[in-house]
Amino acid sequence: MARKPKGRPISGLFLLDKPQGLSSNSALQRVKRLYGAAKAGHTGALDPLATGLLPICLGEATKFSQYLLDSDKRYLTTAKLGQRTDTCDAEGQVIEEKPVPQDLSSEQIEALLEEHFKGEIEQVPPVYSALKLNGQPLYKLARQGVEVEVKPRQVRIHEIRLLAVRDDEVDLEVFCSKGTYIRSIVEDLGLLLGCGAHVTVLRRLQTGPFDASQMMTLEQLQSLAEPRGDEAENSIHQRLDALLLPAWSPVAQLPALELTTEEADRIRVGQRFRAVNAGSLQGELRLFANGQDSFMGIGEIGVDGVLKAKRLVSTV
């Protein structure tokens, strides 16, 4: 008999402004604990140094976290010139120091960004990263002194902008595909400039359709979770739950299809059929029964016009 999970069966998406110095998993566990949720997962880790948007899925929303993991991201970063570190950021040990060119100009940096960091590019992820080799995260191997060959991979930079140049610091805004390492961009830019560089500030501003204007800090969430007088626990839960976006938010970009009561019953038992409201819809879509408050999960309509379930939420 399966063990019943501890916690509330609450589902939805919380947009956290992750603080600096906290791992993504630690931030996730704090949100999960404040909500008393039975299940939670994040949608793309941020380094402890990094801050900003960390979407956290609760309950049934975790079934669709991969869609946000695969989405484009936007970052602000500050690169310190003149020093390289073993982690490519300020948390590592300095491994090389060189003087910053005195004649360095914004035009020179912008030319390098245009030539080397736009469109489809090939980058080598940092050795200190969560990528795995034979089941082991690379950062663990690096800390053990194990030398590994990290293979380059293709990523896409949709947009990269130079925001400011201050003596030995450069501010950049980067809009990129999944799997892009900002630390690698800064490392490579420093090498092209001939002086080296590493990340001192990294802040995520956007994940998929969600941006920084929608997020909330842990302190704000903690404050809302505090009882007010002799307030009942149920009232606290209602206040916190009102902050959550719907469980279908990670797949908000997919078209919605409302099923009839009969169709909803059929899709739950795995039947395939032509949905009466499908029209010319094809591909993945969100399934609803009796309106937007009854999200059923993800379905898919093939070229033959037949609907099948792909990932359904639990109704228990």
C-alpha positions in Angstrom: 0.0 0.0 0.0 1.5 3.4 -1.1 2.3 5.8 1.7 0.1 8.8 1.8 2.3 12.0 1.4 2.5 14.4 4.2 1.1 17.9 3.7 -1.7 19.5 1.9 -2.7 18.5 -1.7 -2.4 22.1 -2.8 -1.6 22.8 -6.5 -0.3 25.9 -8.3 2.7 27.9 -9.3 4.5 30.3 -7.0 7.0 32.8 -8.5 9.8 33.3 -6.0 12.4 36.0 -6.0 15.3 33.8 -4.8 17.7 35.5 -2.5 21.5 35.4 -2.9 23.4 32.8 -0.9 20.6 30.3 -0.8 20.5 27.2 -3.0 17.5 26.6 -5.2 16.6 23.5 -3.3 16.8 25.2 0.0 14.5 28.0 -1.3 12.1 25.3 -2.7 11.9 23.6 0.7 11.1 26.9 2.5 8.2 27.6 0.2 7.0 24.0 0.4 7.1 24.2 4.2 5.3 27.6 4.4 2.5 26.2 2.2 2.5 22.8 4.0 2.4 21.3 0.5 2.7 17.6 0.0 4.7 17.9 -3.2 6.9 20.7 -4.8 9.5 21.2 -7.4 11.4 24.1 -9.0 11.8 24.7 -12.7 15.5 25.4 -13.3 18.1 25.9 -10.6 19.8 29.2 -9.9 23.3 29.2 -8.4 23.5 30.3 -4.8 25.1 33.5 -6.0 22.2 34.2 -8.3 18.9 35.9 -7.4 15.6 36.4 -9.1 12.8 34.5 -10.7 12.5 30.8 -9.5 9.1 29.4 -10.4 8.1 26.8 -7.9 5.5 24.2 -8.8 3.3 22.8 -6.0 1.2 19.6 -6.2 -0.1 18.7 -9.7 1.7 21.6 -11.3 4.9 19.6 -10.9 3.7 17.4 -13.7 4.3 20.3 -16.1 7.5 21.8 -14.7 9.5 20.5 -17.8 7.8 23.1 -20.0 9.3 25.9 -17.9 12.6 24.1 -17.7 12.7 24.1 -21.5 11.6 27.7 -21.8 13.7 30.8 -22.7 15.2 32.8 -19.8 16.3 36.5 -19.4 19.2 37.6 -17.1 21.0 40.6 -15.8 24.6 40.1 -15.0 27.7 42.0 -13.9 31.1 40.8 -15.1 34.3 41.8 -13.2 37.1 42.2 -15.6 40.8 41.3 -14.9 40.2 38.1 -12.9 39.3 34.5 -13.9 38.0 32.1 -11.2 37.7 28.3 -11.2 33.9 28.5 -11.0 33.6 31.5 -13.4 31.9 33.5 -10.6 32.7 35.3 -7.4 32.3 32.2 -5.3 35.4 30.5 -6.8 39.1 30.9 -6.3 41.0 33.4 -8.5 43.1 31.4 -11.0 44.4 34.2 -13.2 44.8 38.0 -13.0 45.6 40.3 -15.9 45.3 44.1 -16.3 42.1 45.5 -17.9 42.9 47.2 -21.2 43.1 51.0 -20.5 41.6 51.8 -23.9 38.6 49.5 -23.5 35.5 51.0 -25.0 31.8 50.2 -25.1 32.1 50.0 -28.9 34.8 47.3 -28.6 32.6 45.2 -26.2 29.5 45.6 -28.3 31.4 44.5 -31.4 32.5 41.3 -29.6 29.0 40.6 -28.4 27.6 41.0 -31.9 30.3 38.7 -33.4 30.5 36.0 -30.9 27.4 35.9 -28.7 24.3 36.2 -30.9 22.2 33.5 -32.5 23.2 29.9 -32.4 26.5 29.6 -30.5 28.6 26.8 -29.1 29.7 27.1 -25.4 31.5 24.9 -22.9 29.5 24.7 -19.6 31.5 25.5 -16.5 33.1 22.5 -14.7 31.4 23.7 -11.6 27.9 23.0 -12.8 25.0 20.7 -12.1 25.5 18.8 -15.4 26.1 15.1 -14.8 28.7 12.7 -15.9 28.0 9.0 -15.3 25.3 10.1 -12.8 27.6 12.5 -10.8 27.2 16.3 -10.9 30.3 17.9 -12.4 30.7 20.3 -9.4 31.1 17.3 -7.1 33.7 15.8 -9.3 35.5 19.2 -9.6 35.5 19.5 -5.8 37.1 16.1 -5.6 39.8 17.2 -7.9 38.7 14.9 -10.7 39.5 16.3 -14.1 36.7 15.8 -16.7 36.3 16.9 -20.3 33.2 19.1 -20.6 32.0 18.9 -24.2 30.7 22.1 -25.9 27.0 22.3 -26.8 24.8 24.5 -28.9 22.6 27.2 -27.3 20.8 30.2 -28.7 21.3 33.8 -27.6 18.1 35.7 -28.7 19.4 39.0 -27.5 22.5 40.3 -25.6 22.8 44.0 -24.7 25.6 46.0 -23.1 24.0 48.1 -20.4 27.0 49.8 -18.7 30.8 49.8 -18.5 32.4 51.0 -15.2 36.2 50.7 -14.9 36.6 46.9 -14.4 32.9 46.0 -14.5 30.5 45.4 -17.4 26.7 45.0 -17.1 24.9 42.8 -19.6 21.3 41.7 -20.3 20.9 38.3 -21.9 17.8 36.6 -23.3 18.7 33.0 -24.1 17.5 29.5 -24.7 17.5 26.8 -22.0 20.8 25.4 -21.0 22.7 28.6 -21.5 25.3 29.4 -18.9 25.8 33.1 -18.3 29.0 32.3 -16.5 30.4 30.8 -19.7 29.4 33.9 -21.7 31.3 36.1 -19.2 34.3 33.8 -19.1 34.5 33.7 -22.9 34.0 37.5 -23.2 36.9 38.0 -20.7 39.1 35.8 -22.7 38.3 37.7 -25.9 39.1 40.9 -24.1 42.5 39.4 -23.1 42.0 40.2 -19.4 39.7 37.5 -18.1 36.4 38.0 -16.3 34.0 36.4 -13.9 30.4 36.9 -12.8 29.8 38.9 -9.6 26.0 39.5 -10.0 23.4 37.3 -11.7 19.7 38.0 -11.6 17.0 36.1 -13.5 14.3 38.4 -14.8 12.2 36.1 -16.9 11.3 32.4 -17.3 9.0 31.6 -20.2 5.9 33.9 -20.0 6.7 35.0 -16.4 8.7 38.0 -15.4 10.2 39.8 -12.4 7.1 42.0 -11.8 5.2 38.9 -10.7 7.6 37.4 -8.1 7.6 37.6 -4.3 10.4 37.3 -1.8 10.6 34.7 0.9 10.3 37.5 3.5 7.0 38.6 2.0 5.7 35.1 1.9 6.8 34.4 5.5 5.0 37.6 6.6 1.8 36.5 5.0 2.1 33.1 6.6 2.3 34.5 10.1 -1.0 34.2 12.1 -2.9 37.4 12.8 -4.2 37.3 16.3 -6.1 34.1 17.0 -6.5 33.5 13.2 -7.4 29.9 12.2 -4.9 28.0 10.1 -7.5 27.7 7.4 -7.5 31.4 7.0 -3.7 31.5 6.6 -3.9 28.8 3.9 -6.5 30.8 2.0 -4.3 33.9 2.1 -1.3 32.0 0.8 -3.3 30.0 -1.8 -4.6 33.2 -3.3 -1.0 34.0 -4.4 -0.7 30.9 -6.5 -1.1 30.8 -10.3 -3.2 27.9 -11.6 -1.6 24.5 -12.0 -1.8 24.9 -15.8 0.3 28.0 -15.7 3.5 26.2 -16.8 1.7 25.3 -20.1 -0.3 28.5 -20.5 1.1 28.9 -24.0 -0.9 25.8 -25.2 -4.4 26.3 -26.6 -7.3 25.3 -24.4 -9.9 22.7 -25.2 -13.1 22.4 -23.2 -14.5 18.9 -23.1 -18.1 17.8 -22.6 -18.9 15.9 -19.5 -19.0 12.6 -21.5 -15.7 13.4 -23.2 -14.1 14.2 -19.8 -15.1 10.8 -18.5 -13.8 9.1 -21.6 -10.4 10.9 -21.5 -9.9 9.9 -17.9 -10.2 6.2 -18.7 -7.7 6.5 -21.6 -10.1 6.5 -24.6 -9.3 8.3 -27.8 -11.9 10.2 -29.8 -12.7 13.3 -31.9 -13.6 16.1 -29.5 -16.6 18.1 -30.6 -15.1 21.5 -29.7 -11.6 20.8 -31.2 -12.2 22.5 -34.6 -8.9 22.5 -36.4 -6.7 22.2 -33.3 -3.7 20.0 -33.5 -0.7 19.2 -31.3 -0.6 19.6 -27.5 -3.3 21.5 -25.7 -4.7 22.1 -22.2 -7.8 20.1 -21.4 -10.7 21.5 -19.3 -14.0 20.1 -18.1 -16.8 22.4 -17.3 -14.8 25.7 -17.5 -11.4 27.1 -16.6 -11.6 25.9 -13.0 -11.5 22.2 -13.9 -8.1 21.7 -15.5 -7.6 18.0 -16.5 -4.1 18.0 -17.9 -2.4 17.9 -21.3 -3.9 16.2 -24.3 -2.7 15.9 -27.9 -4.6 15.8 -31.2 -2.8 14.1 -34.1 -3.0 14.7 -37.8 -6.0 12.3 -37.8 -8.0 14.7 -35.6 -8.1 12.2 -32.7 -7.6 13.4 -29.2 -5.6 11.4 -26.6 -4.5 12.1 -23.1 -0.8 12.9 -22.6 -0.5 13.9 -18.9 -3.5 14.2 -16.7 -3.8 15.6 -13.2 -5.0 13.6 -10.3 -8.6 14.0 -9.2 -8.2 12.2 -5.9 
